[in-house]
Amino acid sequence: MWALLRTEIDDFSDKLNASLAQLGILDQCKDLKIDHICVRLKHNSDVDRLKTQIFEAGQLISTANVNGREIAILQLHSPIMVGPWKVSGVEVPYPKPGHAYEDGWEHVEFVLNDAANTMDGLRQAFMERFPNLAIDKLREDYGYYEDAPLADDDQMPNPTLGIKVNGVGLKFHAHPIQVIVGHEG
């Protein structure tokens, strides 16, 4: 399963770049860090199998219950290339009951380093970085949303802005997930 996902990363990278270009923010995102990429799987048994396979390529840095299901964060020993970005974190959530997923890469999370770690601070940094994007228009056209997931073991809150473009989730937060879960300080 991990080997198959690795072969699908180039297709996902192309979709990611196309989605960012569609929004007119590809160039503004090139100097941002993608701290992790998320893979969605339909079945719990596939999640279990993938986690076991990734252990050979990295280490588990967090397992926590977030929004009603377990999410594992793994840190790869060698980053994978997602377009021009080197990505070391992989999020592997168990499926939410009652939700249907396609197996494969789902979203990336960009770090807005200059953002205050509050929803208002994150929103302000997002609008300053991407002045061509209007939140009301994003909400209407791309399902823009704001979320503040917090797992029991997180070191700090993790306010997140998200949009979905052509099936690719684009999320933005103030700190890398590795810092949020206490793996890096």
C-alpha positions in Angstrom: 0.0 0.0 0.0 2.8 2.5 0.9 4.6 1.6 -2.3 1.4 2.2 -4.3 0.8 5.6 -2.6 4.4 6.6 -3.4 3.7 6.0 -7.2 0.6 8.2 -7.0 2.4 11.2 -5.5 3.3 12.7 -8.9 -0.3 12.7 -10.0 -1.4 14.3 -6.7 1.4 16.9 -7.1 0.1 17.8 -10.5 -3.4 18.2 -9.1 -2.1 20.3 -6.2 -0.2 22.6 -8.6 -3.2 23.0 -10.9 -5.5 23.8 -7.9 -3.1 26.4 -6.6 -2.8 27.9 -10.1 -6.6 27.9 -10.5 -6.7 30.1 -7.3 -3.9 32.2 -8.6 -1.7 31.5 -5.6 0.8 28.9 -6.9 3.7 31.4 -6.8 2.8 32.7 -3.3 2.8 29.1 -2.0 6.2 28.0 -3.4 8.1 29.5 -0.5 5.7 28.1 2.1 6.4 24.8 3.9 4.1 21.9 3.6 4.5 20.2 7.0 2.4 17.2 6.1 0.3 15.4 3.5 -2.8 13.4 4.4 -3.9 10.1 2.9 -7.5 8.9 3.3 -8.5 5.2 3.3 -12.0 3.7 3.3 -11.3 0.8 5.7 -9.8 0.6 9.1 -7.8 -2.5 8.1 -6.1 -0.5 5.3 -5.2 2.2 7.8 -3.7 -0.4 10.1 -1.7 -2.0 7.2 -0.5 1.4 5.9 0.7 2.5 9.4 2.7 -0.7 9.7 4.3 -0.2 6.3 5.2 3.5 7.0 7.0 2.5 10.2 9.7 1.2 8.0 10.1 4.6 6.3 9.6 6.8 9.4 8.4 7.0 13.0 5.1 7.6 14.7 5.1 11.0 16.4 1.5 11.2 17.4 -1.7 9.1 17.8 -4.6 11.1 19.0 -8.4 11.1 18.9 -9.4 14.2 16.9 -13.0 15.0 16.0 -14.2 11.5 16.9 -11.6 9.3 15.3 -7.9 8.3 15.7 -5.4 10.2 13.6 -1.8 9.1 13.4 1.0 11.5 12.4 4.2 9.9 11.0 7.5 11.6 10.4 9.4 10.1 7.4 13.1 9.5 7.7 13.5 10.9 4.1 11.0 13.5 2.8 8.9 12.8 -0.2 8.6 15.4 -3.0 5.2 16.8 -3.5 5.7 19.1 -6.5 8.5 21.4 -5.4 7.9 20.8 -1.7 9.8 18.4 0.5 7.3 16.9 2.9 8.3 14.8 5.9 5.0 14.4 7.7 2.2 12.0 6.8 -1.3 12.2 8.4 -3.1 8.9 8.5 -6.6 9.2 9.9 -9.1 6.4 10.4 -12.3 7.0 8.4 -15.1 8.8 10.0 -18.1 6.6 10.5 -20.8 7.4 7.8 -18.3 9.2 5.5 -17.3 7.8 2.1 -13.7 8.3 1.0 -11.7 7.5 -2.1 -8.4 5.8 -1.2 -5.4 8.1 -1.8 -3.8 11.4 -1.1 -6.4 14.0 0.0 -4.8 17.2 1.3 -1.7 19.1 2.2 -1.2 21.6 5.0 0.8 24.8 4.5 2.4 26.7 7.3 1.8 30.5 7.5 4.8 31.2 9.8 3.9 34.8 10.2 0.4 34.0 11.5 -0.6 34.4 15.1 -1.9 31.0 16.4 -5.5 32.1 16.7 -8.3 31.9 14.1 -8.3 35.7 13.7 -4.5 35.8 13.4 -4.5 33.0 10.9 -7.3 34.5 8.8 -5.5 37.9 8.8 -2.2 36.3 7.7 -4.0 34.3 5.0 -5.7 37.5 3.6 -2.4 39.4 3.7 -0.5 36.6 1.9 -3.3 36.1 -0.7 -4.9 39.5 -1.3 -6.5 38.2 -4.5 -8.7 35.8 -2.6 -11.9 36.9 -1.0 -13.1 34.6 1.8 -16.8 35.0 0.9 -16.0 34.0 -2.7 -13.9 31.0 -1.5 -16.7 30.0 0.8 -19.2 30.1 -2.1 -17.0 28.5 -4.8 -14.7 26.1 -2.8 -16.3 25.3 0.5 -13.9 27.4 2.6 -14.1 26.5 6.2 -12.4 27.2 9.5 -11.7 24.6 12.1 -9.8 24.4 15.4 -9.1 20.8 16.0 -7.4 20.0 19.3 -6.3 16.6 20.4 -5.8 15.7 24.1 -2.0 15.5 23.7 -1.4 18.5 21.5 1.0 21.1 22.9 -1.1 24.0 21.5 -4.2 24.8 19.5 -4.2 24.2 15.8 -6.5 26.7 14.1 -6.8 25.7 10.4 -8.3 27.3 7.3 -9.3 24.9 4.5 -10.6 24.9 0.9 -11.1 22.1 -1.6 -10.2 22.7 -5.2 -10.8 20.0 -7.8 -10.8 17.3 -5.1 -7.5 18.6 -3.5 -7.7 19.8 0.1 -5.6 22.9 0.8 -5.2 23.8 4.5 -3.3 26.5 6.2 -2.2 26.8 9.8 0.3 28.8 11.9 2.7 26.0 13.1 3.9 22.7 11.7 2.0 19.7 13.0 5.3 18.4 14.4 5.3 21.4 16.8 1.6 21.1 17.6 2.0 17.5 18.7 5.2 18.3 20.6 7.7 16.4 18.4 9.7 19.6 17.5 9.9 22.8 19.5 
